[in-house]
């Protein structure tokens, strides 16, 4: 199991693919690449496995339908602002 789950939401399939590309580019710059990537072509729910971190990038209605946050309701949460700084332990 991963140490962290990262949940992101895109407003369209194009935006979901763009978020995945941005995560890939950022991780590449850090010298890391995913062990696996699934679902990018459809743009509805993409999963990126970086071993210790798993990123889920959802199209909004799909995220609401699967409610991953509800499955992990007891897990501690970190919320990050747009600059990458930590806001606190609450939020999604």
C-alpha angles and dihedrals in degrees: 000000000000124000091226138027116203116201121196132174130211125194094221140014088259091054091048090055091046091052090050091050091049092050090048092050093047093049091046088056088054090052096253131119130186122263086217143356124199136180101017095125094060093044093212103099122359124185123201118190115203091165098240092037127041117192121203115194112191138189101235099250091048092051090051091048097051096038096202089177089061091053090053097037093133095051119102112256134215122196119203126201122225091270093058094253121137115254099183145285098290129074139055 
